[in-house]
Each structure stands twice: as C-alpha cells, then as structure tokens.
Amino acid sequence: MPSSPLARLRKICLSFPEAREVVAWGEPTFRVKTIFAMYAGPGTHHGKGRASVWVKALATNQQLLLTLDPERFFYPPYTGPSGWIGVYLDSAETDWDELRDLLWDAWRMSAPPKLVARHPEPPPAPKARTARVSRASRKTAPKKSTRRS
C-alpha cells in the first residue's frame, strides 16, 4: 500500500487512460485533456492544513456531497464555483473506493469524447502492494538433473 495520501491518489489517477501528472501552482495536478484532479498539500494554503484533493464534478454532485458529509467533503477555493468538490485525504474515514469513482467521473468529464468512448468502464483498481521476498530468502526446489545415469 502506498505510504501517503498523495501516493495513493497518484496511483489511482495515473491508472486512468492517458492520464498524466503536471505540477502547477506548486502542487501535483492530474490531467487527461484538461485537469480532472488537483492535490492540495497540508503545508500550503490550498490544503488549509489538511491533505486533500480537488475533483472536477457537476454542481449537482457537489451540492449533494457537501450536504451528505461535510466532514469529508468541502467547497474548494477557486474551483468550487465551477462545481468542483474537495475531498479530505488525511482521515481514516477516507473512502478510497468512493474517491476512485469520483475521480473516474472527473476523468470522463475531462477526456476527449473518442477516448471516453474507447474506455467506457474504469480500469481495474490498482492492487495494493504485497511484500516482496528477496531472491536470497526464497527457497527453491533443488534442480533436477537432466543427465542420464
């Protein structure tokens, strides 16, 4: 599992077709044709002291999420008037599956129509990392001799 909220966010966003990361305003942004998500670090005025992501959304979805759970969602500065939704990432309450769905919707809103048509469904969720075993510690079966006696 990635160690930080940004690492988890990056893994999700970059799993989408043709998505790329571009640093803008001192923070990572995720784009396909246009920006679909922006990370807001806790050490900047964008994050208000908390790690979060601003996600492109429809104004109706923004209002719904703000009403349903104002502890997890917020009205982001600058982009809020366009319907974007802020999602806090620094809580044990962060629902990463739900966030992935929001990000996929944002990707679809930002991608060119032909790309969206080629990818009607999101790619499989990135798998959590499993511990790797070093070659030295792997136990292998003894090699069978191919020589005839």
C-alpha positions as CSV (number, residue, x, y, z in Angstrom):
1,M,0.0,0.0,0.0
2,P,1.4,3.4,-0.8
3,S,2.6,5.2,2.2
4,S,1.0,8.7,1.8
5,P,-2.3,10.1,0.6
6,L,-0.5,11.7,-2.3
7,A,1.0,8.3,-3.3
8,R,-2.4,6.6,-3.2
9,L,-4.0,9.5,-5.1
10,R,-1.3,9.4,-7.7
11,K,-1.6,5.6,-8.2
12,I,-5.4,5.9,-8.8
13,C,-5.2,8.9,-11.1
14,L,-2.3,7.6,-13.2
15,S,-4.1,4.3,-13.7
16,F,-6.7,6.0,-15.9
17,P,-6.1,6.0,-19.7
18,E,-3.6,8.7,-20.9
19,A,-3.7,10.4,-17.5
20,R,-0.5,12.4,-16.6
21,E,0.7,14.4,-13.7
22,V,1.8,18.0,-14.1
23,V,3.0,20.2,-11.2
24,A,1.1,23.5,-11.3
25,W,0.8,26.2,-8.6
26,G,3.3,24.1,-6.6
27,E,1.1,21.1,-6.4
28,P,0.5,17.9,-8.5
29,T,-2.4,18.1,-10.9
30,F,-3.8,15.2,-12.9
31,R,-4.8,15.7,-16.4
32,V,-6.1,13.8,-19.5
33,K,-7.0,16.7,-21.8
34,T,-7.7,19.1,-19.1
35,I,-7.3,18.9,-15.3
36,F,-9.5,16.5,-13.6
37,A,-8.0,16.5,-10.1
38,M,-5.6,18.6,-8.1
39,Y,-3.7,17.6,-4.9
40,A,-3.7,20.2,-2.1
41,G,-1.0,19.5,0.4
42,P,-1.3,20.2,4.1
43,G,1.6,22.6,4.1
44,T,0.0,25.1,1.6
45,H,-2.9,27.5,1.7
46,H,-4.6,25.2,-0.8
47,G,-5.0,22.4,1.8
48,K,-5.9,24.5,4.8
49,G,-3.6,22.4,6.9
50,R,-5.0,19.1,5.6
51,A,-4.1,16.8,2.7
52,S,-6.9,16.9,0.2
53,V,-7.8,16.6,-3.5
54,W,-10.0,18.9,-5.5
55,V,-12.0,16.9,-8.0
56,K,-13.9,18.1,-11.1
57,A,-17.6,17.4,-10.6
58,L,-21.0,18.6,-11.7
59,A,-22.5,21.3,-9.5
60,T,-25.4,19.0,-8.5
61,N,-23.0,16.3,-7.3
62,Q,-21.0,19.0,-5.4
63,Q,-24.1,20.1,-3.5
64,L,-25.2,16.5,-2.8
65,L,-21.8,15.5,-1.3
66,L,-21.4,18.7,0.7
67,T,-24.9,18.1,2.2
68,L,-24.4,14.4,2.9
69,D,-21.0,14.6,4.5
70,P,-19.4,18.0,5.3
71,E,-16.8,16.2,7.4
72,R,-15.2,14.5,4.4
73,F,-16.1,17.0,1.6
74,F,-15.6,20.7,1.2
75,Y,-16.1,23.6,-1.2
76,P,-12.7,24.2,-2.6
77,P,-11.5,27.8,-3.2
78,Y,-11.1,28.9,-6.9
79,T,-12.7,25.8,-8.4
80,G,-15.7,25.5,-6.2
81,P,-17.9,27.9,-8.2
82,S,-17.4,25.6,-11.2
83,G,-18.8,22.6,-9.3
84,W,-15.5,21.0,-8.1
85,I,-15.6,19.1,-4.8
86,G,-12.8,19.0,-2.2
87,V,-12.1,15.6,-0.5
88,Y,-10.0,15.3,2.6
89,L,-7.4,12.6,2.3
90,D,-5.9,12.6,5.8
91,S,-8.6,10.7,7.7
92,A,-9.1,7.1,8.5
93,E,-12.6,7.8,7.1
94,T,-11.3,8.4,3.6
95,D,-13.2,6.0,1.4
96,W,-10.7,5.3,-1.4
97,D,-13.1,3.3,-3.5
98,E,-15.6,6.1,-3.5
99,L,-12.9,8.6,-4.3
100,R,-11.8,6.4,-7.2
101,D,-15.3,6.6,-8.5
102,L,-15.4,10.4,-8.2
103,L,-12.0,10.6,-9.9
104,W,-13.2,8.4,-12.8
105,D,-16.2,10.6,-13.3
106,A,-13.9,13.6,-13.3
107,W,-11.6,11.9,-15.8
108,R,-14.6,11.2,-18.1
109,M,-15.6,14.9,-17.9
110,S,-12.1,16.0,-18.9
111,A,-11.1,13.4,-21.5
112,P,-11.8,13.8,-25.3
113,P,-15.0,12.1,-26.3
114,K,-13.2,9.5,-28.5
115,L,-11.0,8.4,-25.6
116,V,-14.1,8.1,-23.3
117,A,-15.8,6.0,-26.0
118,R,-12.8,3.7,-26.1
119,H,-12.9,3.4,-22.3
120,P,-16.5,3.2,-21.1
121,E,-15.5,1.5,-17.8
122,P,-12.7,2.3,-15.4
123,P,-9.6,0.2,-15.5
124,P,-9.3,-2.4,-12.7
125,A,-8.4,-0.8,-9.3
126,P,-4.7,-0.7,-8.7
127,K,-3.7,-3.6,-6.4
128,A,-2.3,-3.0,-3.0
129,R,1.4,-3.8,-2.8
130,T,2.3,-7.1,-1.3
131,A,5.6,-7.6,0.5
132,R,8.3,-8.7,-1.8
133,V,10.5,-11.6,-0.9
134,S,14.2,-11.2,-1.9
135,R,15.8,-13.7,-4.1
136,A,18.2,-14.7,-1.3
137,S,15.4,-15.6,1.0
138,R,13.3,-17.6,-1.5
139,K,13.5,-21.3,-1.1
140,T,13.6,-23.0,-4.4
141,A,13.3,-26.7,-5.1
142,P,16.5,-28.4,-5.9
143,K,17.2,-28.6,-9.6
144,K,16.5,-31.9,-11.2
145,S,19.4,-33.3,-13.0
146,T,18.9,-33.7,-16.7
147,R,21.8,-36.1,-17.0
148,R,21.2,-39.7,-17.6
149,S,23.0,-42.2,-15.4
